[in-house]
Amino acid sequence: MNFKVWFEQEDPQLHYLLGAPGTLPQIGDETGDPVNDGIARYDSPHGSYRYVYYINGQPVSALQVVSRDRKQGAKVANVFTHPDFRRQKLATQLLQQAQSDFRDVQHQPRDTRSASANQWIDGLDAPQ
């Protein structure tokens, strides 16, 4: 199934995170350039930072953090990985990139996160 069809049918909530920079009404203006393979970072003047993992030019996973001071601390706001690419640690790699860019990256409180978010976060510290 192609991505657009899948998005429209399966996940109308967070798939937007894989959109092109500067085209997302939920985020607004962004700077940054897509890459063919690997991680691109898109910065918003409002303190939103979106990390997108690309494979063969296709965005497949995204992590958004927000930061009030734009330097030190950030909080994970949203994470999304296309189902065909889950369980490959792509979102974990995006989180690691955010952790290298910000001194402190925190998650939302457990009781405010979705069950799938809690499962992902719980798995971050699990032995490999």
C-alpha positions in Angstrom: 0.0 0.0 0.0 1.5 3.4 -0.8 2.1 5.8 2.0 -0.5 8.4 1.1 -3.3 5.8 1.0 -2.1 4.2 4.2 -2.0 7.6 6.0 -5.5 8.4 4.9 -6.9 5.1 6.0 -4.9 4.1 9.1 -3.5 7.1 11.0 -4.9 10.6 10.6 -3.3 11.7 13.8 0.5 11.7 13.6 1.4 10.8 10.1 1.7 14.5 9.4 5.1 14.4 11.1 6.6 12.8 8.0 5.5 15.7 5.8 7.9 18.0 4.0 9.5 20.9 6.0 7.5 24.0 6.2 4.3 22.4 4.9 2.8 21.3 8.2 0.0 23.6 9.6 0.4 21.9 12.9 4.1 23.1 13.1 4.4 26.1 10.8 7.6 27.4 9.3 10.7 25.2 9.5 14.2 25.3 8.2 16.2 22.3 7.2 16.8 20.1 4.2 15.6 16.5 3.5 18.3 13.8 3.1 18.2 10.7 0.9 19.2 8.3 3.7 19.5 9.1 7.4 18.3 11.8 9.7 17.2 15.4 8.8 16.5 18.0 11.4 13.9 20.7 10.9 13.8 23.7 13.2 10.8 26.0 13.8 11.2 29.5 15.1 8.7 28.6 17.8 10.9 26.1 19.5 9.8 22.9 17.7 12.5 20.6 16.4 11.5 17.7 14.1 13.9 14.8 13.4 12.9 12.7 10.3 14.5 9.5 9.3 14.7 8.9 5.5 15.2 5.7 3.6 15.8 6.0 -0.1 14.4 9.6 0.0 11.2 8.4 1.8 10.4 9.8 5.3 9.6 6.8 7.5 10.0 7.9 11.1 9.8 11.2 12.9 10.3 12.6 16.4 9.3 16.1 17.5 10.7 17.8 20.5 9.9 21.2 21.9 12.3 23.5 23.7 11.6 26.7 25.5 15.2 27.8 25.8 16.2 26.4 22.4 19.5 25.1 23.7 19.5 23.1 26.9 16.4 21.2 27.5 13.7 19.7 25.3 10.6 17.6 25.8 9.5 14.9 23.4 6.1 16.0 22.0 5.4 13.4 19.3 6.8 10.2 17.7 5.6 8.4 14.6 7.0 5.5 12.6 5.3 4.1 9.5 4.1 0.5 10.4 6.2 -1.0 7.7 9.4 0.3 9.4 8.6 -0.2 13.0 10.8 -2.4 15.3 13.9 -1.3 13.5 15.0 1.3 16.2 14.5 4.2 13.9 12.7 6.3 16.5 15.3 5.4 19.0 18.0 6.7 16.6 16.0 9.9 16.3 15.8 10.3 20.0 19.6 9.7 20.3 20.1 12.5 17.8 17.9 14.8 19.8 19.8 13.9 23.0 23.1 14.8 21.3 21.6 18.2 20.2 20.1 19.1 23.6 21.6 18.7 27.1 18.4 17.2 28.5 15.6 15.5 26.7 12.6 14.4 28.7 9.4 12.6 28.0 5.9 13.6 28.9 4.6 12.1 32.2 3.6 8.4 31.9 -0.1 9.0 32.6 -0.3 11.5 29.7 1.3 9.2 27.1 -0.4 6.7 24.8 0.1 3.0 25.5 2.3 2.6 22.5 4.4 5.5 23.7 4.8 3.9 27.1 5.8 0.6 25.4 8.5 2.4 23.3 9.9 4.3 26.2 9.9 1.2 28.5 11.9 -0.6 25.7 14.5 2.1 25.5 16.2 0.9 28.7 15.6 -2.8 28.1 18.6 -5.0 27.5 19.4 -5.7 23.9 
